[in-house]
Amino acid sequence: MTAATAALANTERTRSLVRSGDTTIDVIVEGQGPAIVLLPSLGRGSEDYDAVAEGLAKAGFRVLRPQPRGIAGSRGAMTGITLHDLAGDVAGVIRALGNGPAVVVGHAYGNWVARMTAVDHPGLVRGVVIAAAAAKSFPPELSRAINRAGDATLPEAERLEALRLAFFAPGNDPAGWLTGWHPDVRDGQRAAAAATRQAEWWSGGHAPLLDLQADQDPFKPVDRRAEMKDEFGERVSVMVIAGASHALFPEQPSAVVAALVGWIATLR
């Protein structure tokens, strides 16, 4: 096998199913090396990470992207659950496919699940990246914009306006996010969060935290950028990605990969 062929084999994208009881989690897998788990935002699937996952795999990581319950081949209860249940799904993926503790990256809503995983399963988590995480409180019109963006019954122009308001910085094309929404999953995820006290997951346990922010994210205004650092001190590193809003990953994938690789190199 040539070096080029070996490199291609190491970054090949495959799928695995991780089963536990009545729950099945469909996982996109690529790369070899230390494990990174990527968790998507509210009501969306793990394909949003395609470019970032490819970059991380090429950088020498094993990238695991569990699809949330109700998306692709993932199945499990969507009522009567909490963030603890969703964190259990992530823990099962790390045990089955991670080859050791993982860095867990949670985008937007996914960061709540990432932090819950670190609280409930500390031995499986090397570090937590809270990416485009909202401030502790944020204007309700942003939640309404998420609903409009994912509502396929609305005119495309209205949905694009909502995407520009809540997710994409000026100059970044939001059209790719007209698809990929799962409103039923969104509603179940919101119910799971509502059934979990914020204090249960907010700390992220005791894992090192990277607060990966977008410089134009309306969910994290400039005056709230130090919120996590002020609360948790040296445990928290803060990095700000230029030219991005709440979507972040499809907006600036190369910058995100560089930030993640650099921070992970500081972990013991």
Secondary structure, DSSP 4 states (H G I P E B T S, - for coil): --HHHHHHHHT--EEEEEEETTEEEEEEEE--SSEEEEE--TTB-GGGGHHHHHHHHHTT-EEEEEPPTTSTT-B---SS--HHHHHHHHHHHHHHHSSS-EEEEEETHHHHHHHHHHHH-GGGEEEEEEETPPPSS--HHHHHHHHHHT-TTS-HHHHHHHHHHHT--TTS--GGGGS-B-HHHHHHHHHHHHTS-HHHHTT-TTS-EEEEEETT-TTS-GGGTTHHHHHHGGGEEEEEETT--SS-TTTSHHHHHHHHHHHHTT--
